[in-house]
Amino acid sequence: MHFRSLYRISFAATMLCSSIAFAQAHPDTRAADKMPTAEERANPPKTWIDKDTGHRVIRLTDEPGSASFYFNVNGYTPDGHEMVYTAPDGIHVLDLTTHKTRSVVKGMLHTIIVGHKTPSIFYIKPEENAIYKTNVDTGETKLLAKIPPHGNISTVNADETLAAGTYDEVDRPNEQFGHNDGKSTPTISPQTSPLEQAANKGEMMERRLAARIPLVLYTLDLTGNGKITPLLHSTDWVNHLLFSPSDPSVLMYCHEGPWQAVDRIWTIRTDGTHNQLMHQRHMAMEIAGHEFWGQNGETVYYDLQTPKGQDFFLASLNLTNGERRWYHMDRNEWSIHFNVYKDGELFTGDGGDPGQVAKAHDGEWIYLFHPELLKNTGLQSKDFVQPGVLHAERLVNMSKHNYALEPNVSFTPDGKMIIFRSNMFGPTYVFGVEIEKAKP
């Protein structure tokens, strides 16, 4: 395959696209006493009780370089019994009860998502420029469709009939994010997102946004005919596509770039109608992003800062009734990514180091959040935002984690554990922390 075509698949099948080879150049800024020991690298512990929180942590994978999915991408089978993860040799499955693992698909692939309807992992074979699915129980594998030239695929809808992605209308590969010099050869990885964030990510995002590359947001039929349906033509940088987990006709996407420079979060229907902005900015430097769906597919959640780096909320919009909620949190409790259990009963966050936007001095934790809506004793209107607060519980001390790798938290379907990835022992592994405190 031509280098540019191969790169484009590597680039675009990830959520924000820099290659593993590129990202590994990110310097490790941890203090010497926070670095993994030689013993931890050689024999990382399988389980322990965090002495600061009292919660049990379990290393769920044995493969160095293994990783759970990006925080808003479904990695769980519809019955809730298994989780798909990636490793350097391909795609694996973890039994969430026994913690036994098995290999499902070998090779250098890009995972897209685990189906909401069938126990299938959808993925891209870059050398074929094609989407496949494999049933993780039976191993049955099927070629679904070819990806258009200069294109990518990022998500699959709830009934598994459509995929969605973007394709460039002009060939300008040197202006793509993470590929500015046009020379470095990418490394194909099976991740849904780059394992580590590039050191000069902000600069590259500015360049890509300014390039104004004409592109098309489109759907791709997966039922047999491979039909391409354009939804939107744009010179904005369209990215982070994610179908509703329940409504196969609703697609969320973002205008990518520095958050203060874009109106980020949008939804559109698969017939190209109802292209709607989810959050309207009300002040200069207000930012919203890292959006994700509630499990019922009715609510969009996102990180909201008013303004950037000063005041922190987990915000939501219910698409059915229009209700907005803003849950306030302390600076130290802000997280790179949040996630939700069921329809807002609990939330989780992966914290952040002092170099993140919150500049938190004590934010390196995996958090469990208990939401509380504040009582309204004043005027009420359906147009008002409903205020609330998040009460934080610390689950895992992440001070030995290098946050160049984002932990990307998610709840297991039974709500008993929070899954995350970490490099606290050197290589990346998948971990789980039990929500209930360990018994003495």
DOKE-79254 format. One record per atom (N, C-alpha, C): x, y, z. Coordinates in pm, whole numbers, padded with zeros to 5 digits, always signed. Layout:
residues N
XYZ ...
This chain:
residues 440
+00084-00120+00000 +00000+00000+00000 +00088+00125+00000 +00045+00227-00067 +00118+00353-00071 +00130+00410+00070 +00245+00470+00100 +00270+00522+00235 +00160+00617+00280 +00117+00710+00194 +00018+00809+00238 -00114+00743+00273 -00155+00644+00195 -00279+00575+00225 -00268+00500+00357 -00155+00432+00377 -00135+00358+00501 -00135+00452+00620 -00069+00565+00605 -00068+00660+00715 -00207+00710+00748 -00285+00739+00642 -00415+00798+00666 -00505+00707+00747 -00495+00576+00720 -00573+00483+00801 -00522+00482+00944 -00389+00478+00960 -00332+00481+01095 -00375+00607+01169 -00371+00717+01097 -00404+00846+01156 -00549+00853+01199 -00639+00817+01110 -00777+00854+01131 -00856+00752+01208 -00813+00631+01218 -00888+00533+01295 -00872+00555+01444 -00781+00639+01484 -00767+00673+01624 -00849+00796+01654 -00873+00823+01785 -00957+00935+01823 -00884+01067+01806 -00760+01073+01846 -00671+01185+01813 -00542+01120+01769 -00492+01156+01655 -00405+01060+01588 -00260+01103+01584 -00184+01047+01673 -00039+01045+01663 +00002+00901+01677 +00111+00863+01618 +00149+00722+01623 +00217+00691+01754 +00222+00561+01786 +00290+00518+01906 +00437+00558+01901 +00499+00539+01785 +00641+00573+01773 +00663+00721+01802 +00574+00804+01753 +00587+00948+01776 +00568+00979+01923 +00463+00919+01985 +00428+00954+02121 +00533+00907+02221 +00606+00803+02190 +00704+00752+02284 +00817+00851+02308 +00828+00954+02225 +00930+01056+02247 +00892+01151+02359 +00768+01142+02410 +00723+01229+02518 +00809+01206+02642 +00869+01311+02698 +00958+01291+02813 +00881+01247+02937 +00943+01164+03018 +00885+01120+03144 +00931+01216+03252 +00837+01293+03307 +00872+01400+03402 +00852+01358+03547 +00824+01231+03572 +00805+01187+03710 +00933+01203+03792 +00915+01237+03920 +01030+01243+04010 +01090+01104+04028 +01215+01100+04070 +01286+00972+04082 +01213+00876+04174 +01154+00928+04283 +01087+00838+04377 +00951+00791+04327 +00907+00844+04214 +00779+00801+04155 +00800+00706+04036 +00924+00682+04000 +00952+00592+03889 +00938+00447+03934 +00895+00358+03844 +00885+00216+03882 +01023+00158+03911 +01027+00070+04009 +01153+00003+04042 +01181-00108+03941 +01303-00158+03943 +01338-00270+03855 +01251-00391+03885 +01222-00414+04012 +01137-00527+04050 +00994-00508+03999 +00941-00386+04009 +00805-00359+03960 +00797-00377+03809 +00901-00338+03738 +00901-00357+03593 +00906-00505+03557 +00988-00580+03628 +01005-00722+03597 +00888-00806+03645 +00834-00771+03762 +00726-00849+03822 +00619-00755+03878 +00543-00689+03790 +00442-00596+03840 +00340-00669+03926 +00301-00611+04040 +00207-00680+04129 +00074-00707+04060 +00014-00819+04096 -00114-00859+04037 -00231-00792+04107 -00220-00774+04239 -00328-00709+04313 -00273-00651+04442 -00336-00545+04491 -00298-00484+04618 -00412-00397+04666 -00408-00363+04794 -00503-00268+04850 -00433-00134+04862 -00488-00033+04797 -00427+00099+04800 -00426+00149+04944 -00308+00176+04996 -00295+00214+05137 -00356+00351+05166 -00374+00434+05063 -00431+00567+05084 -00582+00569+05074 -00640+00468+05010 -00785+00471+04985 -00859+00351+05042 -00791+00240+05063 -00857+00120+05112 -00929+00040+05006 -00908+00072+04878 -00973+00000+04769 -00875-00097+04704 -00929-00213+04664 -00846-00313+04599 -00826-00279+04452 -00701-00287+04407 -00664-00265+04268 -00614-00397+04210 -00654-00428+04088 -00617-00554+04024 -00557-00524+03887 -00440-00581+03861 -00384-00574+03725 -00451-00685+03644 -00528-00647+03543 -00613-00742+03471 -00545-00804+03350 -00439-00741+03300 -00372-00793+03180 -00226-00823+03211 -00172-00919+03139 -00033-00960+03157 +00059-00910+03045 +00001-00863+02934 +00081-00824+02818 +00133-00681+02834 +00265-00661+02843 +00317-00524+02841 +00270-00452+02714 +00222-00330+02730 +00169-00257+02615 +00022-00280+02591 -00045-00354+02679 -00189-00375+02665 -00264-00252+02715 -00384-00231+02663 -00459-00110+02698 -00608-00131+02682 -00684-00069+02771 -00829-00063+02756 -00862+00044+02653 -00991+00053+02616 -01032+00144+02511 -01035+00289+02560 -01039+00380+02463 -01060+00522+02490 -01188+00537+02572 -01192+00637+02660 -01294+00642+02765 -01438+00637+02715 -01467+00696+02599 -01607+00702+02554 -01641+00596+02449 -01549+00504+02422 -01571+00399+02323 -01609+00270+02395 -01720+00209+02354 -01765+00087+02422 -01667-00028+02401 -01623-00088+02511 -01535-00204+02505 -01596-00329+02563 -01727-00323+02598 -01792-00433+02669 -01894-00503+02579 -01902-00636+02593 -02000-00712+02515 -02141-00682+02565 -02243-00701+02480 -02379-00664+02519 -02430-00732+02646 -02382-00853+02675 -02426-00920+02798 -02352-00872+02921 -02252-00785+02904 -02179-00728+03016 -02079-00820+03081 -02053-00937+03022 -01967-01037+03085 -01820-01025+03045 -01793-00959+02932 -01656-00956+02881 -01616-00815+02838 -01486-00792+02839 -01429-00665+02795 -01321-00693+02691 -01323-00618+02584 -01221-00628+02480 -01109-00529+02511 -00986-00573+02493 -00872-00483+02509 -00770-00513+02400 -00670-00428+02389 -00569-00445+02285 -00433-00473+02348 -00350-00539+02270 -00211-00567+02308 -00127-00556+02182 +00004-00553+02194 +00087-00538+02074 +00064-00645+01968 +00015-00763+02007 -00005-00869+01908 -00146-00875+01852 -00236-00783+01896 -00370-00783+01842 -00478-00756+01946 -00593-00821+01927 -00712-00794+02007 -00739-00912+02100 -00769-00880+02227 -00792-00982+02329 -00925-00956+02400 -00972-01059+02472 -01095-01050+02549 -01066-01091+02693 -01124-01017+02788 -01113-01046+02930 -01249-01085+02985 -01257-01200+03053 -01378-01239+03125 -01381-01158+03254 -01485-01078+03273 -01490-00986+03386 -01516-01057+03519 -01558-01183+03515 -01580-01260+03637 -01456-01338+03678 -01400-01413+03584 -01285-01498+03616 -01152-01428+03594 -01153-01319+03519 -01034-01243+03480 -00942-01323+03389 -00993-01430+03329 -00917-01504+03229 -00923-01428+03097 -00816-01437+03020 -00809-01366+02892 -00783-01463+02779 -00817-01419+02658 -00787-01499+02539 -00768-01406+02421 -00690-01452+02326 -00667-01377+02203 -00783-01400+02107 -00826-01293+02040 -00939-01303+01947 -00895-01280+01803 -00818-01174+01779 -00772-01142+01644 -00624-01106+01652 -00543-01169+01571 -00400-01140+01567 -00371-01038+01457 -00267-00959+01477 -00223-00871+01371 -00226-00725+01411 -00171-00643+01323 -00165-00499+01343 -00294-00438+01291 -00385-00409+01381 -00521-00368+01348 -00554-00240+01423 -00663-00175+01382 -00718-00063+01457 -00858-00099+01503 -00876-00108+01634 -01010-00133+01686 -01096-00009+01670 -01226-00032+01648 -01322+00078+01639 -01411+00079+01762 -01484-00033+01785 -01579-00039+01896 -01628-00182+01911 -01678-00216+02029 -01750-00342+02049 -01898-00314+02024 -01963-00402+01951 -02102-00379+01913 -02196-00372+02031 -02301-00291+02016 -02406-00282+02117 -02512-00391+02098 -02515-00452+01981 -02618-00551+01948 -02565-00693+01955 -02447-00716+01903 -02387-00849+01900 -02249-00845+01967 -02199-00959+02014 -02066-00961+02078 -01955-00958+01974 -01949-00848+01900 -01855-00836+01788 -01760-00720+01812 -01635-00740+01775 -01539-00632+01773 -01524-00585+01629 -01544-00456+01608 -01529-00394+01476 -01389-00334+01469 -01322-00355+01358 -01184-00309+01346 -01147-00288+01200 -01034-00221+01180 -00984-00190+01046 -00856-00269+01022 -00848-00329+00903 -00722-00386+00854 -00658-00282+00763 -00555-00213+00809 -00499-00103+00730 -00448-00144+00593 -00391-00264+00583 -00334-00304+00454 -00441-00327+00349 -00567-00347+00393 -00677-00367+00299 -00768-00244+00289 -00746-00146+00377 -00834-00029+00379 -00979-00071+00396 -01004-00162+00491 -01135-00225+00503 -01174-00245+00648 -01307-00249+00671 -01364-00275+00803 -01405-00421+00813 -01369-00482+00925 -01408-00619+00956 -01481-00622+01090 -01552-00731+01112 -01600-00759+01247 -01574-00906+01278 -01543-00932+01404 -01521-01068+01452 -01607-01092+01575 -01684-01200+01575 -01761-01239+01693 -01663-01292+01797 -01659-01230+01914 -01558-01266+02013 -01587-01401+02079 -01709-01453+02064 -01743-01584+02119 -01713-01697+02023 -01747-01677+01895 -01734-01784+01796 -01610-01770+01709 -01555-01650+01702 -01441-01625+01614 -01480-01599+01469 -01610-01605+01439 -01654-01580+01302 -01616-01438+01260 -01554-01426+01145 -01503-01298+01097 -01564-01266+00961 -01597-01138+00941 -01662-01097+00817 -01607-00963+00770 -01577-00955+00640 -01544-00828+00577 -01673-00751+00557 -01677-00626+00605 -01800-00547+00598 -01801-00445+00486 -01692-00372+00467 -01691-00266+00366 -01550-00213+00347 -01528-00155+00231 -01403-00084+00202 -01420+00063+00242 -01313+00122+00291 -01313+00262+00330 -01277+00347+00208 -01344+00461+00188 -01314+00542+00069 -01174+00601+00074 -01118+00636-00043 -00985+00698-00048 -00980+00824+00038 -00866+00849+00100 -00844+00964+00187 -00940+00963+00306 -00991+00846+00344 -01094+00840+00447 -01057+00760+00569 -01145+00767+00667 -01130+00693+00791 -01267+00653+00843 -01269+00564+00939 -01390+00523+01009 -01361+00529+01158 -01457+00586+01236 -01434+00606+01379 -01535+00539+01469 -01654+00503+01418 -01759+00456+01506 -01860+00372+01429 -01935+00290+01502 -02041+00205+01446 -02168+00229+01526 -02283+00231+01457 -02406+00270+01526 -02466+00156+01608 -02576+00187+01678 -02632+00096+01779 -02683-00034+01721 -02738-00032+01599 -02786-00158+01540 -02685-00220+01444 -02565-00164+01440 -02451-00219+01366 -02473-00223+01215 -02554-00128+01165 -02579-00121+01021 -02497-00014+00951 -02445+00083+01027 -02370+00194+00968 -02243+00220+01047 -02140+00259+00976 -02021+00317+01037 -02015+00463+00994 -01936+00542+01064 -01922+00683+01028 -01777+00725+01037 -01741+00820+00950 -01605+00871+00947 -01600+00998+00867 -01480+01039+00830 -01461+01154+00742 -01364+01115+00631 -01374+01185+00519 -01271+01172+00416 -01236+01310+00364 -01109+01328+00331 -01060+01455+00278 -01100+01469+00132 -01137+01590+00093 -01169+01616-00048 -01047+01661-00127 -00937+01686-00058 -00809+01718-00123 -00701+01637-00053 -00590+01615-00122 -00481+01535-00067 -00374+01628-00012 -00379+01654+00120 -00280+01740+00185 -00226+01669+00310 -00159+01557+00293 -00119+01475+00409 -00021+01544+00503 +00059+01638+00452 +00159+01702+00538 +00097+01799+00637 -00033+01829+00623 -00099+01922+00713 -00189+01850+00813 -00182+01718+00817 -00261+01643+00913 -00197+01648+01050 -00281+01640+01152 -00233+01640+01290 -00138+01523+01311 -00022+01550+01371 +00073+01445+01404 +00159+01403+01287 +00150+01474+01173 +00228+01433+01056 +00268+01558+00979 +00332+01651+01047 +00357+01781+00989 +00476+01784+00895 +00573+01693+00913 +00691+01701+00827 +00682+01612+00705 +00585+01521+00703 +00567+01436+00587 +00674+01332+00568 +00756+01306+00672 +00870+01216+00654 +00866+01095+00745 +00822+01113+00869 +00833+01003+00964 +00735+00892+00930 +00783+00769+00934 +00699+00653+00903 +00618+00615+01025 +00486+00602+01014 +00404+00574+01131 +00412+00428+01172 +00380+00403+01298 +00368+00268+01349 +00221+00236+01366 +00174+00130+01301 +00035+00090+01317 +00018+00024+01452 -00086+00060+01524 -00111+00007+01657 -00257-00031+01668 -00292-00127+01754 -00432-00169+01762 -00516-00083+01852 -00474+00038+01883 -00546+00119+01979 -00659+00198+01914 -00762+00227+01997 -00867+00320+01954 -00822+00464+01970 -00712+00487+02039 -00655+00620+02055 -00507+00603+02080 -00428+00706+02056 -00285+00691+02083 -00263+00664+02231 -00170+00576+02262 -00145+00545+02402 -00099+00667+02478 -00012+00747+02418 +00040+00864+02487 +00014+00989+02404 -00002+01102+02473 -00023+01228+02406 +00111+01290+02369 +00121+01340+02247 +00246+01399+02199 +00281+01524+02279 +00410+01547+02296 +00455+01660+02376 +00414+01793+02314 +00410+01802+02181 +00373+01927+02114 +00233+01917+02053 +00144+01846+02121 +00008+01825+02072 -00064+01957+02045 -00053+02055+02138 -00123+02181+02120 -00082+02254+01994 +00047+02257+01967 +00097+02324+01847 +00045+02254+01721 +00045+02122+01722 -00002+02048+01605 -00151+02069+01582 -00228+02078+01692 -00371+02102+01678 -00398+02239+01617 -00321+02338+01658 -00334+02472+01599 -00309+02466+01448 -00204+02394+01408 -00170+02385+01265 -00281+02316+01187 -00332+02206+01242 -00435+02131+01169 -00563+02213+01155 -00602+02284+01260 -00722+02367+01254 -00705+02477+01149 -00588+02539+01146 -00563+02649+01051 -00555+02601+00907 -00530+02473+00885 -00514+02422+00749 -00644+02427+00670 -00759+02421+00738 -00891+02430+00672 -00902+02330+00557 -00869+02207+00583 -00874+02103+00480 -01020+02065+00453 -01069+02078+00330 -01208+02040+00300 -01229+01890+00324 -01333+01858+00399 -01361+01718+00427 -01511+01693+00424 -01546+01565+00427 -01686+01522+00428 -01707+01429+00546 -01808+01459+00626 -01856+01366+00729 -01955+01273+00662 -01936+01142+00677 -02018+01048+00600 -02050+00923+00681 -02151+00849+00635 -02178+00716+00688 -02146+00613+00580 -02117+00492+00626 -02081+00381+00538 -02169+00263+00574 -02244+00213+00476 -02335+00101+00499 -02255-00027+00527 -02295-00100+00633 -02226-00223+00671 -02308-00348+00644 -02423-00331+00578 -02512-00446+00557 -02485-00520+00427 -02392-00469+00346 -02358-00543+00226 -02329-00461+00103 -02387-00340+00094 -02367-00264-00030 -02256-00159-00020 -02206-00130+00100 -02096-00035+00115 -02130+00106+00073 -02258+00142+00074 -02300+00274+00028 -02243+00385+00117 -02192+00489+00052 -02140+00607+00122 -02245+00717+00116 -02282+00772+00232 -02380+00880+00238 -02318+01002+00303 -02290+01109+00226 -02235+01231+00286 -02339+01297+00377 -02296+01341+00494 -02384+01412+00587 -02352+01560+00595 -02224+01595+00577 -02181+01732+00601 -02051+01758+00527 -02045+01871+00454 -01921+01919+00394 -01868+02033+00482 -01739+02032+00511 -01686+02131+00604 -01537+02154+00579 -01491+02274+00613 -01347+02297+00622 -01304+02305+00768 -01399+02284+00860 -01362+02268+01000 -01300+02130+01017 -01226+02113+01124 -01164+01984+01154 -01264+01900+01232 -01329+01807+01165 -01433+01724+01226 -01370+01595+01276 -01399+01560+01402 -01330+01448+01465 -01417+01393+01579 -01365+01296+01651 -01429+01237+01769 -01574+01196+01741 -01594+01121+01636 -01727+01073+01601 -01770+00963+01696 -01897+00965+01739 -01947+00862+01830 -02098+00852+01818 -02145+00738+01768 -02289+00716+01759 -02351+00701+01897 -02480+00737+01906 -02558+00709+02027 -02559+00559+02052 -02547+00516+02179 -02552+00372+02209 -02690+00311+02196 -02793+00395+02176 -02930+00342+02167 -03002+00380+02039 -02978+00499+01986 -03048+00546+01866 -02952+00537+01747 -02975+00444+01655 -02881+00425+01544 -02877+00540+01445 -02968+00636+01459 -02973+00747+01363 -02907+00874+01414 -02851+00873+01536 -02793+00994+01594 -02642+00977+01609 -02568+01072+01553 -02422+01071+01556 -02373+01197+01626 -02287+01181+01724 -02220+01295+01787 -02082+01312+01723 -02041+01436+01706 -01907+01463+01654 -01858+01594+01713 -01732+01626+01690 -01681+01752+01742 -01609+01830+01634 -01605+01962+01653 -01514+02049+01581 -01385+02048+01661 -01285+01981+01607 -01159+01960+01678 -01072+02084+01671 -00980+02092+01767 -00888+02203+01775 -00880+02250+01919 -00802+02353+01948 -00800+02409+02083 -00943+02445+02126 -00983+02400+02242 -01124+02410+02279 -01175+02554+02282 -01089+02649+02319 -01133+02788+02327 -01151+02850+02188 -01106+02778+02084 -01111+02833+01948 -01223+02773+01864 -01302+02682+01922 -01406+02614+01844 -01533+02601+01926 -01647+02588+01855 -01771+02540+01916 -01769+02389+01897 -01742+02314+02000 -01692+02178+01984 -01799+02071+01961 -01900+02060+02044 -01982+01939+02052 -02110+01954+01969 -02132+01859+01876 -02246+01863+01785 -02309+01724+01774 -02436+01722+01736 -02499+01597+01693 -02566+01621+01557 -02577+01514+01481 -02640+01518+01350 -02708+01384+01326 -02815+01384+01248 -02883+01258+01216 -02823+01198+01089 -02845+01069+01073 -02783+00998+00961 -02847+01032+00827 -02953+01112+00827 -03005+01164+00700 -02953+01304+00672 -02861+01352+00757 -02799+01483+00738 -02875+01598+00799 -02987+01572+00867 -03066+01678+00929 -03029+01695+01076 -03087+01800+01136 -03073+01826+01279 -02925+01834+01321 -02849+01914+01248 -02710+01939+01285 -02710+02045+01395 -02687+02003+01520 -02711+02091+01634 -02590+02100+01726 -02562+02224+01769 -02458+02250+01869 -02513+02215+02007 -02433+02142+02087 -02479+02095+02217 -02456+02195+02329 -02358+02282+02316 -02329+02378+02423 -02294+02513+02362 -02365+02617+02405 -02340+02752+02357 -02252+02826+02457 -02139+02877+02409 -02046+02950+02496 -02111+03080+02544 -02084+03117+02672 -02140+03239+02730 -02034+03338+02775 -01907+03299+02773 -01801+03392+02811 -01676+03362+02730 -01589+03461+02722 -01461+03440+02655 -01382+03333+02730 -01314+03246+02654 -01228+03140+02708 -01306+03031+02780 -01436+03029+02767 -01513+02915+02818 -01487+02795+02727 -01466+02678+02786 -01437+02560+02705 -01525+02443+02746 -01557+02360+02647 -01635+02238+02669 -01580+02130+02578 -01568+02009+02631 -01515+01902+02548 -01508+01769+02620 -01435+01673+02561 -01427+01535+02609 -01567+01481+02638 -01650+01494+02535 -01791+01457+02542 -01808+01306+02539 -01919+01259+02599 -01950+01117+02597 -02100+01098+02618 -02148+00983+02574 -02290+00949+02587 -02320+00887+02723 -02439+00917+02778 -02493+00836+02885 -02533+00700+02829 -02546+00602+02916 -02567+00466+02868 -02702+00446+02801 -02801+00532+02832 -02931+00518+02766 -02936+00592+02633 -02831+00663+02598 -02826+00733+02470 -02909+00860+02465 -02964+00902+02578 -03047+01023+02580 -02968+01147+02623 -02857+01126+02691 -02785+01237+02753 -02641+01244+02703 -02598+01368+02674 -02459+01396+02639 -02394+01464+02759 -02279+01412+02800 -02201+01469+02911 -02072+01528+02857 -02019+01629+02928 -01894+01690+02883 -01828+01770+02994 -01699+01786+02981 -01617+01870+03069 -01643+02015+03032 -01681+02097+03131 -01710+02239+03110 -01625+02322+03206 -01558+02424+03153 -01477+02513+03235 -01512+02657+03204 -01542+02737+03310 -01592+02873+03292 -01512+02972+03379 -01403+03030+03324 -01341+03000+03196 -01238+02887+03209 -01163+02867+03104 -01063+02761+03098 -00968+02766+03217 -00957+02652+03286 -00861+02639+03394 -00897+02707+03524 -01023+02759+03536 -01060+02835+03655 -01174+02774+03735 -01282+02738+03670 -01398+02684+03741 -01445+02561+03664 -01475+02451+03736 -01484+02320+03673 -01619+02254+03699 -01678+02204+03590 -01807+02136+03597 -01806+02012+03510 -01885+01913+03549 -01927+01807+03459 -02069+01843+03418 -02087+01875+03290 -02215+01924+03241 -02286+01817+03161 -02419+01831+03149 -02495+01735+03070 -02613+01804+03003 -02655+01744+02891 -02775+01787+02819 -02856+01663+02787 -02980+01660+02835 -03072+01553+02801 -03138+01587+02668 -03114+01506+02566 -03165+01537+02432 -03315+01515+02420 -03374+01444+02515 -03518+01418+02510 -03599+01535+02565 -03559+01586+02683 -03638+01693+02745 -03566+01827+02751 -03441+01833+02706 -03367+01959+02703 -03308+02002+02836 -03320+01920+02940 -03268+01959+03072 -03115+01962+03072 -03062+02066+03132 -02917+02079+03149 -02881+02072+03297 -02775+01999+03327 -02723+01992+03463 -02574+02025+03461 -02532+02103+03559 -02390+02134+03575 -02348+02093+03716 -02264+01991+03725 -02212+01946+03854 -02075+02009+03879 -02065+02083+03987 -01941+02154+04018 -01844+02061+04091 -01714+02088+04073 -01612+02009+04142 -01494+02098+04179 -01414+02050+04273 -01292+02117+04316 -01185+02104+04208 -01092+02198+04207 -00982+02195+04109 -00907+02063+04113 -00877+02011+04232 -00803+01886+04243 -00881+01766+04191 -01013+01780+04182 -01097+01667+04140 -01127+01669+03990 -01089+01778+03923 -01104+01779+03777 -01029+01661+03719 -01082+01605+03612 -01021+01487+03550 -01010+01507+03399 -00908+01445+03341 -00891+01451+03196 -01014+01393+03128 -01061+01280+03180 -01182+01216+03128 -01274+01179+03242 -01403+01190+03216 -01505+01145+03309 -01582+01031+03244 -01658+00958+03325 -01750+00859+03271 -01866+00842+03367 -01969+00773+03321 -02094+00764+03395 -02137+00620+03410 -02199+00589+03523 -02261+00458+03543 -02411+00472+03526 -02465+00386+03441 -02607+00389+03406 -02643+00530+03361 -02742+00593+03426 -02789+00722+03376 -02766+00833+03476 -02648+00831+03537 -02610+00940+03625 -02611+00905+03772 -02617+00776+03805 -02614+00736+03946 -02478+00765+04007 -02373+00737+03931 -02235+00758+03975 -02153+00807+03856 -02044+00875+03887 -01949+00917+03784 -01809+00876+03829 -01718+00874+03735 -01578+00849+03766 -01491+00946+03687 -01369+00967+03736 -01274+01053+03668 -01133+01001+03688 -01044+01034+03595 -00908+00980+03602 -00804+01080+03652 -00851+01195+03706 -00758+01290+03766 -00667+01356+03665 -00559+01414+03714 -00463+01481+03627 -00344+01530+03707 -00230+01545+03639 -00110+01594+03707 -00104+01747+03699 -00007+01810+03764 -00002+01957+03764 +00016+02019+03626 +00058+01942+03528 +00076+01995+03394 -00051+02004+03312 -00162+01951+03364 -00289+01957+03292 -00354+02093+03310 -00466+02113+03243 -00531+02244+03238 -00573+02294+03376 -00606+02204+03469 -00651+02247+03601 -00536+02290+03691 -00412+02254+03655 -00294+02286+03737 -00315+02240+03882 -00373+02123+03898 -00403+02071+04031 -00276+02029+04104 -00265+02066+04231 -00146+02027+04307 -00163+01889+04371 -00287+01838+04376 -00312+01706+04435 -00427+01640+04359 -00405+01617+04230 -00512+01565+04146 -00485+01429+04087 -00377+01362+04128 -00338+01236+04065 -00406+01118+04134 -00534+01101+04104 -00615+00996+04164 -00715+00944+04061 -00757+00819+04078 -00879+00771+04015 -00992+00802+04112 -01094+00871+04063 -01202+00918+04150 -01333+00845+04122 -01412+00829+04228 -01554+00796+04218 -01630+00919+04264 -01730+00962+04186 -01807+01081+04219 -01952+01044+04248 -02003+01099+04359 -02144+01084+04395 -02212+01218+04364 -02305+01221+04268 -02366+01349+04230 -02478+01390+04325 -02491+01520+04345 -02600+01576+04424 -02654+01699+04353 -02783+01699+04319 -02847+01819+04266 -02884+01909+04382 -02858+02039+04368 -02890+02133+04474 -03038+02167+04474 -03092+02186+04593 -03235+02219+04605 -03259+02361+04558 -03361+02379+04477 -03396+02511+04425 -03507+02570+04510 -03476+02680+04580 -03577+02748+04661 -03616+02882+04599 -03573+02904+04476 -03601+03031+04411 -03681+03015+04284 -03665+03108+04193 -03735+03103+04066 -03694+02980+03987 -03786+02931+03906 -03758+02812+03825 -03802+02837+03682 -03727+02781+03590 -03761+02788+03448 -03704+02666+03380 -03774+02618+03279 -03723+02503+03203 -03593+02538+03131 -03564+02667+03117 -03442+02710+03049 -03322+02721+03144 -03347+02711+03275 -03237+02722+03370 -03152+02595+03371 -03025+02613+03392 -02937+02501+03421 -02964+02454+03564 -02975+02323+03584 -02994+02268+03718 -02856+02248+03782 -02827+02320+03894 -02694+02312+03953 -02679+02191+04045 -02558+02142+04053 -02528+02030+04141 -02382+02029+04179 -02345+01933+04262 -02205+01917+04302 -02169+01769+04291 -02041+01743+04272 -01989+01607+04275 -01911+01588+04404 -01949+01486+04481 -01877+01452+04603 -01777+01342+04568 -01649+01371+04587 -01543+01283+04538 -01499+01182+04643 -01473+01061+04596 -01411+00956+04675 -01288+00908+04598 -01174+00907+04664 -01051+00862+04599 -01043+00710+04601 -01010+00653+04484 -01001+00507+04473 -00859+00457+04455 -00778+00526+04374 -00642+00481+04344 -00547+00600+04347 -00438+00586+04420 -00332+00687+04417 -00254+00669+04287 -00256+00772+04202 -00192+00766+04070 -00064+00849+04064 -00003+00876+04179 +00115+00963+04181 +00235+00899+04111 +00234+00766+04093 +00344+00700+04021 +00310+00680+03873 +00195+00732+03830 +00153+00721+03690 +00204+00842+03612 +00255+00819+03492 +00296+00927+03403 +00176+00966+03317 +00121+01086+03341 -00004+01128+03277 +00012+01164+03130 +00134+01146+03073 +00142+01150+02926 +00055+01040+02867 +00033+00935+02944 -00063+00830+02912 -00191+00860+02989 -00301+00882+02919 -00426+00915+02986 -00495+00786+03032 -00539+00779+03159 -00593+00653+03212 -00724+00607+03147 -00811+00699+03104 -00932+00662+03030 -01022+00566+03108 -01087+00619+03211 -01169+00539+03301 -01304+00500+03241 -01354+00383+03283 -01491+00341+03251 -01540+00246+03358 -01672+00241+03377 -01733+00147+03470 -01753+00012+03401 -01732-00097+03475 -01777-00226+03423 -01929-00226+03423 -01992-00306+03335 -02138-00303+03324 -02212-00333+03454 -02152-00412+03545 -02219-00442+03672 -02196-00334+03777 -02116-00233+03745 -02093-00123+03837 -02005-00157+03956 -01936-00269+03953 -01854-00310+04067 -01709-00264+04057 -01667-00224+03940 -01526-00193+03919 -01512-00079+03819 -01404-00003+03833 -01367+00098+03734 -01240+00051+03665 -01243+00052+03534 -01132+00007+03450 -01049+00128+03409 -00916+00112+03408 -00828+00218+03358 -00698+00155+03310 -00622+00232+03235 -00489+00190+03190 -00384+00271+03264 -00270+00210+03289 -00166+00284+03362 -00027+00230+03328 +00070+00321+03342 +00212+00287+03324 +00288+00296+03456 +00217+00284+03567 +00281+00302+03698 +00393+00201+03724 +00391+00088+03652 +00497-00012+03667 +00585-00020+03542 +00583+00085+03463 +00665+00089+03342 +00581+00075+03218 +00567-00047+03163 +00480-00066+03047 +00333-00040+03083 +00252-00022+02982 +00109-00003+03003 +00041-00137+03026 -00049-00140+03126 -00136-00254+03151 -00277-00202+03177 -00374-00294+03175 -00511-00262+03212 -00532-00300+03358 -00591-00208+03433 -00618-00229+03575 -00767-00210+03603 -00810-00266+03715 -00943-00240+03766 -00935-00209+03914 -01021-00119+03961 -01029-00092+04104 -01171-00119+04149 -01185-00191+04259 -01317-00225+04311 -01379-00102+04377 -01506-00078+04347 -01574+00040+04400 -01602+00025+04549 -01632-00096+04591 -01652-00121+04733 -01517-00131+04802 -01506-00072+04920 -01378-00080+04992 -01347-00224+05030 -01218-00255+05031 -01175-00390+05067 -01206-00417+05213 -01246-00539+05242 -01273-00577+05380 -01141-00598+05454 -01134-00556+05580 -01010-00570+05657 -00967-00716+05667 
